[in-house]
Amino acid sequence: MRTSRRMQRRKRRRILKWFILICIMLPVMVIGGMYAASYIAGPPPIGSVEKTVYYSKDDERIDKTSGNSQNYVPLSEITPSLVNATIAIEDRNFYNHHGFDFKRIGGSILADIRTLSLKEGASTLTQQYARNLYLSHEKTWTRKAKEAYYTTRLEMYYSKQEILEGYLNRVYYGHGAYGVEAASRYYFNKHASDLTIAESAMLAGIPKGPTYYSPFNDKERATARQQLILKVMQKEQYITSAEYEQAVSEQLVYNEPGERSKDEVGPYFQDMVDREAAKLLDKDIESLRSGGYKIYTTLDVSMQEKLDEQIEKDMKPETKMEVGAIAMDPHTGELRAIAGGRDYEKSTYNRAVSAVRMPGSTFKPLLYYAALEKGYTASTPLMSSPTSFELEDGKVYEPNNYNGYYANKPITMAQALALSDNIYAVKTNMFLKPETLVRTARIFGIKSKLAPVPSLALGSYEVSVKEMVSAYSMIANGGQKVDLHTVRKIEDASGDTLYENDTKTGQQVLDRSKAFILTHLMTGIFDEKLNGYMQVTGASISKQLTREYAGKTGSTDSDSWMIGYSPELAVGVWTGYDDNKKIENADEMGYAKNIWAGFMEQAHDPERKLPFLVPAGVVPVKVDPETGLRATPYCNNSRVMYFEKKSAPKETCTIHMHGEDLAKDWFESEDKPPIDPNLEKKKQKEEKKRRKEMVDKWKAIIE
């Protein structure tokens, strides 16, 4: 038994020795193999940055910023304080390692094992340079292996000075600025050789997170990082205590917004392009921007400029309200222009895409499409008066109309939509069942959270401007699904096409006839023939409009919306406060409508006015807006409305036909009753005129 135990111990010791030997030899073999491969491969190329170039829908070049133009400078023309600040915060052992800081790598590996991730980094400047030159930025084991290979080659064939110079001229400093010279000019309007210690520390802190640590995005966070870098520089004896105290107290003077190199056009648009293109190519945004691609976008430069100008014109400078606006081609889904806010330099947050707000009555067209599906027509009447709805859980819901105005009589769907009657909408929603409205909204592409409740008819759940404009585009194009996009085509640096959007006719998801009828109903918000107990909601801007548009207004206590379209363009505008503050100023309540109307008029060619095309099976009928019945010459006013042939009204309005019998008798009788000869000549003349008008009216009716 003792002999057996000794043999087992010897066996375990042999296994342990082999295990230790393998653990030692394997890394040695891997590292030796990598160095051998690096030596055989020779020096890797280190060229200048190949910037990605963006083009408009007309294939005209649009640059992110002039900072995108790299200005390569030798190390001798970069202030030593910036070089030292970068080494201090990014790689303080830069001059003492051969590409890898194994102490930091060991700590990073332990952290990764604890979290079962690859989140911790221990990259040296050489590793970062290798990644920027040759690789993407995703964190995978394969990429890390390639990074190690290129890092070894860089260290083997280039000096520390060459690596440092290349890194500083390649690294991204945010806002489209690549390299220290572009960054120095962008942030401080000076050359990289003229930066102070405080300015150098500020710039050195940005590459770790160009958006996160940009002083133009978050000055407080950027300053905190700058102060940390200055402390490290003092600790590492790059600066003296006196220099540290002076740098810490220095008030940095940044380029003024008007003096900085701004995005030439559409910064919010170009951010969307970056995200979409990066997803299409499965790359991160920073490697996309420096990958030398050619990205052909859907941007209409003229339209974007007009949208920006209109917002600046209509929103008073002193207001704290924000804006989100989208203009898109309703047939292709191509984004033409966008405003994610009033000032990109102050806030890069895109309120047109990322923010969700209650749409108010702009949600009603989706409800009325569902109503048309269930047999409603433009003439369907419902009572507009204060109404209490008892819900299944026993609670009572009491919606109100704007300012407490009601018709206190039946109104038609055409008038309900034009006046934005809430009672009509909630009654319709309850009749159809709220679940129907949720299903309909999903068909329209609304993906935000919705609940099947009565108030959903009044837009009580939050959605984005992007979702709403895309939904309206489906009505505008006759019911085809469209996907809003910004990228038409992507080519690599060699000109090979990597992606092309083959825009075709979308899937038909709505009934074409009902989509057109809804479109025509939505033109009613600008037609004062539909005035009732109050004016149509688009009355305040209708006189500005020179062509036919369909649209809908919407408002909540803290949101103001206007969404509408022509046959060529769908546009939505939201205005409100970021903190949901209540809108109380009358001028501020009108911003969305005024921006929409002004932009629409500028965005269209005044010489080309395309009509909404009437599909087969839809017929026009001259209708009395008050009753929804066929109008007669006696009706106070009339409006042409559209119906599917089978559901067109057949009855004629009679409530306005005063003197109908007399007119009919006069027209049909052989012997016309004489005019009283005892009347004054003036009275006789007026009676003749009255009788002639009645005859003419009846002729028109018969014809």
CORVEN-V260018 format. One record per residue. N is the residue number from 1. RES is the residue in one letter. BURIAL is I if it has 16 or more other C-alpha atoms within 10 Angstrom, else O. Layout:
n = [N,N]
res = [RES,RES]
burial = [BURIAL,BURIAL]
This chain:
n = [1,2,3,4,5,6,7,8,9,10,11,12,13,14,15,16,17,18,19,20,21,22,23,24,25,26,27,28,29,30,31,32,33,34,35,36,37,38,39,40,41,42,43,44,45,46,47,48,49,50,51,52,53,54,55,56,57,58,59,60,61,62,63,64,65,66,67,68,69,70,71,72,73,74,75,76,77,78,79,80,81,82,83,84,85,86,87,88,89,90,91,92,93,94,95,96,97,98,99,100,101,102,103,104,105,106,107,108,109,110,111,112,113,114,115,116,117,118,119,120,121,122,123,124,125,126,127,128,129,130,131,132,133,134,135,136,137,138,139,140,141,142,143,144,145,146,147,148,149,150,151,152,153,154,155,156,157,158,159,160,161,162,163,164,165,166,167,168,169,170,171,172,173,174,175,176,177,178,179,180,181,182,183,184,185,186,187,188,189,190,191,192,193,194,195,196,197,198,199,200,201,202,203,204,205,206,207,208,209,210,211,212,213,214,215,216,217,218,219,220,221,222,223,224,225,226,227,228,229,230,231,232,233,234,235,236,237,238,239,240,241,242,243,244,245,246,247,248,249,250,251,252,253,254,255,256,257,258,259,260,261,262,263,264,265,266,267,268,269,270,271,272,273,274,275,276,277,278,279,280,281,282,283,284,285,286,287,288,289,290,291,292,293,294,295,296,297,298,299,300,301,302,303,304,305,306,307,308,309,310,311,312,313,314,315,316,317,318,319,320,321,322,323,324,325,326,327,328,329,330,331,332,333,334,335,336,337,338,339,340,341,342,343,344,345,346,347,348,349,350,351,352,353,354,355,356,357,358,359,360,361,362,363,364,365,366,367,368,369,370,371,372,373,374,375,376,377,378,379,380,381,382,383,384,385,386,387,388,389,390,391,392,393,394,395,396,397,398,399,400,401,402,403,404,405,406,407,408,409,410,411,412,413,414,415,416,417,418,419,420,421,422,423,424,425,426,427,428,429,430,431,432,433,434,435,436,437,438,439,440,441,442,443,444,445,446,447,448,449,450,451,452,453,454,455,456,457,458,459,460,461,462,463,464,465,466,467,468,469,470,471,472,473,474,475,476,477,478,479,480,481,482,483,484,485,486,487,488,489,490,491,492,493,494,495,496,497,498,499,500,501,502,503,504,505,506,507,508,509,510,511,512,513,514,515,516,517,518,519,520,521,522,523,524,525,526,527,528,529,530,531,532,533,534,535,536,537,538,539,540,541,542,543,544,545,546,547,548,549,550,551,552,553,554,555,556,557,558,559,560,561,562,563,564,565,566,567,568,569,570,571,572,573,574,575,576,577,578,579,580,581,582,583,584,585,586,587,588,589,590,591,592,593,594,595,596,597,598,599,600,601,602,603,604,605,606,607,608,609,610,611,612,613,614,615,616,617,618,619,620,621,622,623,624,625,626,627,628,629,630,631,632,633,634,635,636,637,638,639,640,641,642,643,644,645,646,647,648,649,650,651,652,653,654,655,656,657,658,659,660,661,662,663,664,665,666,667,668,669,670,671,672,673,674,675,676,677,678,679,680,681,682,683,684,685,686,687,688,689,690,691,692,693,694,695,696,697,698,699,700,701,702,703]
res = [M,R,T,S,R,R,M,Q,R,R,K,R,R,R,I,L,K,W,F,I,L,I,C,I,M,L,P,V,M,V,I,G,G,M,Y,A,A,S,Y,I,A,G,P,P,P,I,G,S,V,E,K,T,V,Y,Y,S,K,D,D,E,R,I,D,K,T,S,G,N,S,Q,N,Y,V,P,L,S,E,I,T,P,S,L,V,N,A,T,I,A,I,E,D,R,N,F,Y,N,H,H,G,F,D,F,K,R,I,G,G,S,I,L,A,D,I,R,T,L,S,L,K,E,G,A,S,T,L,T,Q,Q,Y,A,R,N,L,Y,L,S,H,E,K,T,W,T,R,K,A,K,E,A,Y,Y,T,T,R,L,E,M,Y,Y,S,K,Q,E,I,L,E,G,Y,L,N,R,V,Y,Y,G,H,G,A,Y,G,V,E,A,A,S,R,Y,Y,F,N,K,H,A,S,D,L,T,I,A,E,S,A,M,L,A,G,I,P,K,G,P,T,Y,Y,S,P,F,N,D,K,E,R,A,T,A,R,Q,Q,L,I,L,K,V,M,Q,K,E,Q,Y,I,T,S,A,E,Y,E,Q,A,V,S,E,Q,L,V,Y,N,E,P,G,E,R,S,K,D,E,V,G,P,Y,F,Q,D,M,V,D,R,E,A,A,K,L,L,D,K,D,I,E,S,L,R,S,G,G,Y,K,I,Y,T,T,L,D,V,S,M,Q,E,K,L,D,E,Q,I,E,K,D,M,K,P,E,T,K,M,E,V,G,A,I,A,M,D,P,H,T,G,E,L,R,A,I,A,G,G,R,D,Y,E,K,S,T,Y,N,R,A,V,S,A,V,R,M,P,G,S,T,F,K,P,L,L,Y,Y,A,A,L,E,K,G,Y,T,A,S,T,P,L,M,S,S,P,T,S,F,E,L,E,D,G,K,V,Y,E,P,N,N,Y,N,G,Y,Y,A,N,K,P,I,T,M,A,Q,A,L,A,L,S,D,N,I,Y,A,V,K,T,N,M,F,L,K,P,E,T,L,V,R,T,A,R,I,F,G,I,K,S,K,L,A,P,V,P,S,L,A,L,G,S,Y,E,V,S,V,K,E,M,V,S,A,Y,S,M,I,A,N,G,G,Q,K,V,D,L,H,T,V,R,K,I,E,D,A,S,G,D,T,L,Y,E,N,D,T,K,T,G,Q,Q,V,L,D,R,S,K,A,F,I,L,T,H,L,M,T,G,I,F,D,E,K,L,N,G,Y,M,Q,V,T,G,A,S,I,S,K,Q,L,T,R,E,Y,A,G,K,T,G,S,T,D,S,D,S,W,M,I,G,Y,S,P,E,L,A,V,G,V,W,T,G,Y,D,D,N,K,K,I,E,N,A,D,E,M,G,Y,A,K,N,I,W,A,G,F,M,E,Q,A,H,D,P,E,R,K,L,P,F,L,V,P,A,G,V,V,P,V,K,V,D,P,E,T,G,L,R,A,T,P,Y,C,N,N,S,R,V,M,Y,F,E,K,K,S,A,P,K,E,T,C,T,I,H,M,H,G,E,D,L,A,K,D,W,F,E,S,E,D,K,P,P,I,D,P,N,L,E,K,K,K,Q,K,E,E,K,K,R,R,K,E,M,V,D,K,W,K,A,I,I,E]
burial = [O,O,O,O,O,O,O,O,O,O,O,O,O,O,O,O,O,O,O,O,O,O,O,O,O,O,O,O,O,O,O,O,O,I,I,O,O,I,O,O,O,O,I,I,O,O,O,O,I,I,I,I,I,I,I,I,I,O,O,O,O,I,I,I,I,I,I,I,I,I,I,I,I,O,I,O,O,I,I,I,I,I,I,I,I,I,I,I,I,I,I,I,O,I,O,O,O,I,I,I,I,O,O,O,I,O,O,I,I,O,I,O,O,O,O,O,O,I,O,I,O,I,I,I,I,I,I,I,I,I,I,I,I,I,I,I,I,O,O,O,O,O,O,I,O,O,I,I,I,I,I,I,I,I,I,I,O,O,O,I,O,O,I,I,I,I,I,I,I,I,I,I,I,I,I,I,I,I,I,I,I,I,I,I,I,I,I,I,I,O,I,I,I,I,I,I,I,I,I,I,I,I,I,I,I,I,I,O,O,I,I,I,I,I,I,I,I,O,O,O,O,I,I,O,I,I,I,O,I,I,I,I,I,I,O,O,O,I,I,O,O,O,O,I,O,O,I,I,O,O,O,O,O,I,I,O,O,O,O,I,I,I,I,O,I,I,I,I,I,I,O,I,I,I,O,I,I,I,O,O,O,O,I,I,I,I,I,I,I,I,I,I,I,I,I,I,I,I,I,I,I,O,I,I,O,I,I,I,O,I,I,O,O,I,I,O,O,O,O,O,I,I,I,I,I,I,I,I,I,I,I,I,I,I,I,I,I,I,I,I,I,I,I,I,O,O,O,I,O,I,I,I,I,O,I,I,I,I,I,I,I,I,I,I,I,I,I,I,I,I,I,I,O,O,O,I,I,I,I,I,I,I,I,I,I,I,O,O,O,O,O,O,O,O,O,O,O,O,I,I,I,O,O,O,O,I,O,O,O,I,I,I,I,I,I,I,I,I,I,I,I,I,I,I,I,I,I,I,I,I,O,O,O,I,I,I,I,I,O,I,I,O,I,I,I,I,O,O,O,I,O,I,I,I,I,I,I,I,I,I,I,I,I,I,I,I,I,I,I,I,I,I,I,I,I,I,I,I,I,I,I,I,I,I,I,I,I,I,I,I,I,O,O,O,O,O,O,O,I,O,O,O,O,O,O,I,O,O,O,I,O,I,I,I,I,I,I,I,I,I,I,I,I,I,I,I,I,I,I,I,I,I,O,I,I,I,I,I,I,O,O,I,O,O,O,O,O,I,I,I,I,I,I,I,I,I,O,I,I,I,I,I,I,I,I,I,I,I,I,I,I,I,I,I,I,I,I,O,O,O,O,O,I,O,O,O,O,I,I,I,I,I,I,I,I,I,I,I,I,I,O,O,I,O,O,O,O,O,O,O,O,I,O,I,O,O,O,I,I,O,I,I,I,I,I,I,I,I,I,I,I,I,I,I,I,O,O,I,I,O,I,I,I,I,O,O,O,I,I,O,O,O,I,O,O,O,O,O,O,O,O,O,I,O,O,I,I,O,O,O,O,O,O,O,O,O,O,O,O,O,O,O,O,O,O,O,O,O,O,O,O,O,O,I,I,O,I,I,O,O,O,O,O]
